[in-house]
Amino acid sequence: MGQISLSLVAIDDEDLIGQVTFSPVKLSDGSRPWFGLGPISVIPDRQGEGIGGQLIRAGLDEIDHMGALGCVLTGDPLYYQRFGFELATRNAPEEQPAAFFQLKLIRAERAEGS
């Protein structure tokens, strides 16, 4: 089972209504630290209220503070582009659907080896 670096939850009146996980990932070029976003979930009757977006933004801020070079995920490009993710079809692992593989550079200068 994979290692979890960050798990955030959304609570409303003591009820768990959302959760997101960020886990360390190893890229083929060996650069670190990179994180994978997911899973993320919000209970059905609270979807569409921006809770998932708040969890994603808070998580991206936190992994930035942790020194992340970037973050990858497999998901709907139309949803995740609002958070700065871009399609990275050429970088998709073989087991991932390339049309949905995305990345977000957080520290581009460090990711390029400077």
Secondary structure, 3 states (H helix, E strand, C coil): CCCCCEEEEEEECCEEEEEEEEEEECCCCCCCCEEEEEEEEECHHHCCCCHHHHHHHHHHHHHHHCCCCEEEEECCHHHHHHHCCEECHHHCCCCCCHHHEEEEECCHHHHCCC
